[in-house]
Amino acid sequence: MKKNHGDKKLSLIGSVSLGTGVMIGAGIFVLMGQVAELAGRFFPLAFFIGACVTGFSAYSYVKFSNAYPSSGGVARFLRKAYGPGTVTGTFSLLMYVSMVIAESLVARTFGTYTLRLFDIESTSVLVPILGVLLIATAFIINISGNKIIEATATLTATIKIFGIAALAIAGLTAGVFPSLESGAAGMTDSVSVGGFVAALALSILAYKGFTTITNQGGDITNPHRNIGRSIILSVFICTFIYVALALSVAANLGIPEIVAAKDYALAEAARPVFGEWGLWFTVILAIVATVSGLIASVFSASRLLAMLARMKQIPGMGSRVANPALIVTVLLAIVLTILFDLTRIAAMGAIFYLVMDIAIHWGLLRHLRKEIDFNPWVVRFAIILDVTILAAFFVLKFNSDPLVPAVSIFGIVMVIAAERLFMTTHTDSNGVMHMEMEMDDSEMSMDSKDRTGMNHNSQQGQV
């Protein structure tokens, strides 16, 4: 996929808009109810702790981005840490799949909230149909170029941030502020510690959109500084919005009411404050948020897939059609949107993301201490947090919905097998992998400063 050098690059504001667009697109509007179902009255605290865990994770991505900015983002980070080979390809594809899962989550959220205007339940077949139409719209916008993407992302991010902030403030003003005592009682009566820890997995999924910023290395101005800044700013903005809105929902609805309407909890929470106008206001915000979220996610995921092809971690896509990575990404998102409901989509996305996240931290800690200046204790703590939350979430889903861990394990095994099989096509009779990376001009200019760091990793990654 060749870059159009005449196309305007993303500014810092545009990059933050894309990051917050992905995070807010699904995180608030569908995960709020699912987190409340697991964490009870303490679900606002789950979003705050999830932000803290995300902060430790973001540390590694900021360090990687400052050192190796690239349109391949996570894929390039893994290549730097593990070298080219099965390990890099496997975890890169897990990241890609988690991004596509997030797109289907956003698409179904769009369908669910839109149908609330007509009092149609989220089980309707119209939900995936509307989701597919939104994905098609995101495809059209993405093939229009960076200028259209940035203008759309900035406008929609501004609308939804101010709109959601207004909704949160109004909810807190009109509702009864949830007390610590009542929250503790709810936690003790109906929520286990394991359930609360598992709720953190979904709250972290609400923040994972910050990783899409790492895929903007070839499309953002001054990437060595602005990618890291974009990550930090996006996480801070979304933390404030998530916690404020969670408190607003808790002030106006009881936990049983939130769980009963978990796929559209924000629309129900707006009724006590604004009446029927609150439903319309929230649905419009949801539509704006999901549209911008999907545009941003498709943009970043397609960049990641294109980078994997240039890195020869997946088969080449050829040049018969323009932007084949974008087409593949959109088609996969459509399939997932049709096949799975919101709860299962979110659960699988959380599992894939946490597995990949652990690999990122371990690669930085184990293989790049001499190349990148970082605090190893921060990275170690990030690994401990991820492993603990993933284990608790996996056990909970194994007991409540075995299909989710079964499909997740099957997916991971299939990715490993496919990557290992594909790697044999690059291995000669002497056991040497030929993984020379194809790069466009922007990638080569960014790669020249750290080319020497690749050599010592290339052998250890040939798994």
N, C-alpha and C positions, 0 to 999 in steps of 0.2 A: 504494500500500500504506500504509494508515494505521496509525499507531502506537497501541498500547494504553497510555495514560499511566498506567494503574493497575498495569501490569506492572513488577516490580522490575528496576532497571537493574543491569548487570554491575558488579561490584567490580573493583579492580585484580587481585586473585587470580583472579577468574573470567575476566578478559581474558587474563591470562598462561596460564591453563589452556587456553583456546581456542587461543591461539597455539602453545603447545607441543604441543597435541593434533594440530593440522594437521601440524606439522613432524615429530614423532616417528612419526606414523601410517604414513607410507610411507618416510620417509628412511632409517631404520635397517633395516627389515625386508626391503626389496627392493633398495634402491640400493647397499647394502654390497657385494653380489656384483658388480654392474655396474661400480662404481668400481674394485674390485679387478681386474677383467678388463682395464681400461684402464691402471691405475697400477701394477700388479704389487705387489711387496712394500712399496712406498711408499704404499699406499692409505690408511693412517692419516694420513700427512702430507697427502694430498689433502683429507681432511676438515678438517684444521686450517687449511690454506691457504684452503679454501673458506669457512671461518668468517671468516677475515680479509677476504676479498673481500666477503662478506656484510656485514661491519661497515662497510666503506666505502659500500656501497649503502644500508644502514640509516640512515646519516647523513642522506641526503636525505629519506627517509620520516619520520624523527623531526622534522626541520625543518618539513616540510609539515604533519605532524599537529599540532604545537604551534601552528601558525599557523591552520590550517583543518581542525579536526576535523569529521568528517562520516561518516554512514553510507554515503556513496558512496566514501569512501576515495580510491583511485587515480583514479577518474573525476573527482572534484572537484579533485584535485591537477592533473590534466591540463587541466581547464577553466580553472583559475586561471592556468596557465602559457601555454596556447595559445589560450584563448578557446573559445567554442562553435563547433563545425564538424567537418569531416571528420577533421582530425588528432586531436582529442580523442576522437571516437567510435571511430576505428580502433584507437588504442593502448589505449583502455579496454576494447574488446571483446577485444583480444589478451590482456589481463590476465584478463578473465572466462573466456575459453576455456582459458587455462593453469590456472586454478583448477578448472574442470570436468574437465580432463585429470587433474589431481592427484586428484580424487575417484574417477575410474575406476581410477587407479593404486592407490589405497588399497583400492578394492573388490576388485580382482583379487588384491591381496596377501592380503586376508582369505581369499579362496577358496583360494589356493595354500597358505597355512600351515595352514588348517583341514584340508585333505585330507592333510597329512603325518601326521596322527593315524592315518589308515587306509592309509598307504603308497601313496597314489594320486598319480601324476605331475601336474605343473602343466599338462600339455597336455590334461588331461581337460576335457570339456565342462562338468563340474560347477563348474569355476572361475568362469566368467562367471555361471552360475546362482546360486551362493552370493554373488557380488558384487552381483547385482541385488537379492537378498533383503536384503543389508546396506543398500543405498541406500534401499530401501523403509522399512527400520527407521529410518534417519536422517531420512527425510521425516516419519514419524509423530512422532518426538521434536521436530523443529523446529516443527511446527504446535502443539506443546503450550505454547509460550511460553518467555520468558527464564529463569524460575525453574527449569524442568525442564532447560533447556539448561545453565545454570551448574552446577546440582547434579550433572548427569551428567558434565560436562567436568571439574569439580574432582575428583570421585571417581576417574574413570578416569585422569586425569593423575597423581594421587598414586600409584595402584597401579602404573602402568607406569614412572614415574620411579624409584621405589624398587626395583621388580622388575628393571628393566634395569640399574640401578646394581649390584645384587647379582650379576647375571649377569656384568657386566664385571669386578667385583672377584674373583669366584670364578674366572673365566677367566684373569685375570692371575696369580692365586695358584697355580693348578694348572699353567698352561702355562709354556713357556720364553719369556721376554721377548724380542721380536724385536730383534736388534742392528742398529746402524746399518750395520755392514759387510755383513751378509747382505742388508739392504735395498738397499744400493748395488749389490751384485752382481746382484740380481734386476732392478733398474732398468736396468742396463747391458746385460744379456743379452737381455731380452725386451720392454722398454718404451721407446718413443721419447719424446723431449721433447714432441712434438706429442700423443702419446697421453696423457701425463700431464696436459698442459694441458686436453685434451678431457675428461679425468676430472673436472676441476674444475667443468665445466658441470653434471655430474650431482650432484656434492657440493653445489653451490650450490642445485640444485633441492631437495635435502634440507632446506635452510634457508629456502626461499622462503615457507614458511608464515607467517613473521612479517608478511608484507604483509596477511594477512587481518585482522590487528589494526586496520589503518587503516580497515576497514569498520565499526568498532564505535562511530563517533563519536556516533551517536544512541542508543546502547544502553549506554554506559559512564558511570559517575559521573566528574565533573571531567575531561572529555575533553582539555582543553588541556594537562593535565599527565600524565594517566594513560596515554594512548595511547603517547606517547613512552617512558614508563617501561616499559610492557608489552613494547614492541618490544625494548628493551635487555635486559630480564630474560629474555625468551624465547630470544634469541640466545645469551646466556651459558649458560643451562641446557642448551640443546641442544648447544652446542659441547663442554661437558664430557662429556655423555653419548655423543655421537658418537665423539669421539676415544678415550675410555676403552674403549668397546665395540669399536671398530676394532682397537685394540691387543690386546684380549682374543681376537678372532677370529684375528688374525695369530699369536698365541701358540699357538693350538691346531690350526690348519689350514694346510696349504700352499696356495699360490696355485692350483695345478691343482684341488685339492679345492674351494676356494671358487668357482672359475669353474664347475666341474661342477654345483654346487648353487647357482648365483647367485640364483635366484628364492626360495630359502629357506636362505640361507647361515647365518643365525643359528641355525636349528634344527640344522644339521649341526655347527656349532661348539660347541653345548652337549653333544653326545654324549660327547666325550672327558672332560668335566668331571663330568657328572651321569649319564651313561649314558642309558637310555631315559627316566628321569625328567626329564632335561634337555630331551628332545624335547617332553614334555608341558608343562613349565614355559614353554619358549620359545613354543610355539604358543598357550598361554593368554595370555601377554603380548602376542603379535602380535594376537590377537583383540581384546583390550582396547584396544590402541593404535590399530588400524584402525577400530574402532567409534567411539572418541572423535574420531579424526582426521576421519572422514567427517562426523560431526555438526557439527564446528566448520567444516569447509570448506563444507558446504551452507549453513550459517547465513550465512557471510560472502559467498559467491558470490551468493546470492539477494539480499542487501542491495545488492550492487554492481549487479546487473541492474535492480533496482527503481529505483535512483538514475539509471541511464542512461535509463530510460523517463521519469522526472520531468524530466530534463535535455533531453528530446526528441532524444536522440542515437540512439534506436531507436524503432520504432513503439510507441504506447501499448498496454498489455496489457488494458485494460478492467477491469471489476469484476464480471463474471458469476460468477467463482469467487473464493474467498478465496485470497490470496497467490499470484497467477499466476506471479510471478518464481521462487518456490520450486518450483512444478510444472515450469516450463520447465527449470530447472537440473537437477532430478532426472531428467527425461526425457533430456536431453542426456548426462548422466553414464551412464545405462543404455545408450544407444546406443554410446558409446565403450567401455564395459566389454565389450560383446558383440563389437565389431569388431576390437579391437587387443590384442596381447599386451603383457606388462609392459615389455619392452625398447623397443618402438616408442612406447608411451605416454610413457615417461620421456623419451625423446629429443625428441619433439615438444613436450612440456611445457617442457623446458629451452630450446629454441629460441624459443618464443613468449615465455617469461618474460624472457629476456635482451634481446630486441628491445624489449619494453615498458620494461624497466628502463633502458635507454639513453635512451629518450624522457623518462622521469621526470627523470633527471639533467640532460639537455640543457634541458628546460623550466625547471628551477630556475636553471640557470647562465645561460641566455640571456635569460629574460624576467622573473625575479622578484628581481633583485638589490636593488631599491629597497624591495620589500615584505617580504622575509625576510632576517634577519641570518644569514649562513652563510659558511664558509670556501670560496672558489671552488676552491682547489687540491685540497681533499678530493674535491669533486665531479668535477673534471677527471680525477683519478686513478681514480675509480670508473668513469668512461666508458672510459678506456684499458683497464682490467682487463676490463670486459664485452666490449668489441670484440675484444680478443685471444682471450679464451676462446671467444666465439661463433664466430669465424673458424676456430679450430683444431677445434672440435667439428663444425662444418658440413663442413669438408673431410674429416674422418675418416668421418663418416656418408655423405658422398657416395661415398666409395671402398668402404665396407663394406656399406651398406644404402641405395641411392639412393632407395628409396621414402620414407624419412623426410624428407630435404630436399625432395623433390618435393611431397609432401603438405603440408609446412609452407609452402613458397612458394605453392602453390595456395591454401591457406587464407588466407594474408596478402593475396594479390591479391583474393580473393573478398570479404574483409572491407572492403578499401579501396573496391572497386567498389560494394558494397551501401551503405556509408556515404555515398559521394558521391552515389549515386542518391537515397538517402533525404533528404539535405540539400536537394535541389531542391524537396522538398515544403514547405520552410520559407522558400524564397526568393521574394520578391515581384518584380514587374516592374522595380523599381528596383535589384535585386540585393542587397537587404537581407534578412538571415536573421532570422526571428522565433523566437528560442530562449529565450523566457522560461521559467524553470525553475519547475516545480510542486513545492512543498515543504510538508511537514507542519509543525506548530508547533515541534517540537524542531529541525528543520533551519533554520527561519527565525530562531530565537533565536541559533543559532550563526553564521548567515550575516550577521547584522546588523552585526557588528563589522568585517567585511572587504568589505562590499558595494561600497565605493568602488574597491577594487582591481580589480573586474571590468571596469569601463568601458574602461580603457586596453587591455585584452587582447581585448575582444570583436571589434574590427575585424581584428586580426592573425590571429585564428583562423578567419575566414570564408573558408575555402579552397574 
